[in-house]
């Protein structure tokens, strides 16, 4: 289940787990009860591959670094 972040006109910010994407737009503010809240753009974190010495196996700029994307 994805975790979505929201902001209400009352200033409250909150997160909620949403079972389906259709329910993502049907959330209400837990502080004031308003039905119209704005979904925020969230950042996510992905695990990084590391070698046996703990050093990152990706290049400094990230990306594919295998040549498949054409940026390496």
N, C-alpha and C positions, 0 to 999 in steps of 0.2 A: 504494500500500500504506500503510495506516495505521501509525503508530508508537504503540505502547502502552507504558505505564510500569507496573512491578510492584514490589512489596515482599514479601520473604520473611520468615518467622519468625526466620531467623538475623540479620536486620537489613540484609541486602543489598537495594539498590534498583538496578534495571536497566531498560533500554529495549530493545525489540526491534521490528523490522518484521514484520508479520503479513500473510500473503497473503489469508486469508479470516477472517471474523469467527468462524467455528467453531473456528479454530486459536487464537484469542485466549485461550481458557480452558484450553488444553492446554500451557502453557509451564512450564518447570522452571527452578529457580534455577541460574545459571551458577556460583555460589560454592560451594553445598553440595549441589546436585543434587536438592533437594526438589521433589516434584511439585505441592505445594499452595502456590501463591503468590497474592497478592492483587493484582488489577488496580487501579491508582490512577486517580482522576479527573484527567484531564489538561486543561490549558488550551491553547488554540490561538490563533494570531495570524492575522489577516486583513489584507491590504493595505488602506490607507485611500486613498480618492480625494482628490486634491489639485488645486487650480487651478493656473494657469500661474505664479502667484506663490509656490507652495509652501504656501499656506494650506489648511487642511482645508475641504472642501466640505460636511462634515456639521456639524450643530448641536453645541453643547457637550455635550448629553446623548446624542448618538449617535441611533440609531433610524432610522426611515425619512425623517422630516422632509419628506415629500412629501404628508402628510395621509392616506395610504392606511391607516395603522395606527390612526388616530384619536387619537394622543397628541400631535400637533403642532397 
